[in-house]
Amino acid sequence: MRRFEDLIRKRQACDLYRDYSTRTGVMGAEIEIEGRTYLNFSSNDYLGLAGDPRIADAAISAIQRYGIGSGSAHLIVGHTDEHQRLEQELAQWLGTERALLFSTGYMANMGIINALIEPKGHVFEDALNHASLLDGGLLSRGRMIRWPHRDIEALRQLMQGCDPSRSLIVTDGVFSMDGDTAPLKALAELARETQTLLMIDDAHGIGVLGAQGRGCVEQAGLTFHDVPIIMGTLGKAFGVFGAFVAGSDTLIDFLVQRARTYIYTTAPPPALAAAARAALRLVVEESWRRDHLMSLIKYFRHNATALGLALGASETPIQPLLCGDSRRALMISRQLAQQGIWVTPIRPPTVPEGSARLRISLSAAHQKEHIDQLLSALSQCLRVDESVQTDKPRQQE
């Protein structure tokens, strides 16, 4: 235990210690944490559906019909008609042949990559892919090779000499800490040229991007024939919990046979599937949520730029405010909290050294006045921060 204690103290000394705060009540534009109400700019509830009473009612109704737990793995007796309908409705909405539910996005990515990659195979991953994708590549039976972020030509060079029939190209659709998007058209063209499978983790794009909210694939004008493996989550824009993979009949049938994180775990509760079905209907029917969200993104970026804020190049709800130093990110986050605004600081190893940031996350639950309050608070915090930086004593030359 002494070794663990030393490691914890070291993280604390470097401003890298992680802790959680306890929230009460419903997720929304405002949240209550430890007895105080804050404007919330830290959730992935992009469409403002996590607290929607219609989704809650669907879950409650399903609990009354099915009880709480599924009671078994999908392939034993845990797969209910609610799971089946959700899979069918997701596939129909995305324009794929089938979909398959997983308990979490992490389990989906681990299961898909490990099922598809054989010994001596290669997994090619964008350097800024999510941890679940990287872990899937590291724990597969093949060799993982990371290419520089969004650099198609570098990927092309790295792929030379590799057997395409044993290779897989993997990318996030929207990169979760930067908010930028993958060059999906170029990746699809490269995959087509080389006859290599292409997989997208569209956790932060599904429900948000594209005219119908079908994510990065739709936004790029592509289909599942161009991007044959589409992973999406139900806990972000859908406001529920769980994940899925969508693609061809053959892909899904293969994963049912080989994906260990699907085969060897209890199926999600039927009530969650019922809630996700209700959420999907709202994603389809209430397009105003996406329209409102996109207008807020433009409004925030325009006014943040006018204030001289160092934002990343993102046109998605994820708006990183680059701070560089972990201590600076923590300090600004705490100053915002004192003004009643909750923005989580993101520090290494989640992001590279020297690129600590505030991950500002926008939602359709926000209104313009919420954005104005955030911008005003940021402006005050940064003035204080500049004063602190200016007042620091100079080192002797």
Helices and strands as residue ranges (DSSP letters): H 2-13, E 23-24, E 30-33, E 36-40, H 53-66, I 74-78, H 81-94, E 98-102, H 105-116, E 122-126, H 131-138, E 143-147, H 152-159, G 164-166, E 167-172, H 184-194, E 197-201, H 216-219, E 229-233, E 243-247, H 249-258, H 260-263, H 270-285, H 288-306, E 318-324, H 326-338, E 341-342, E 345-346, E 356-361, H 368-391
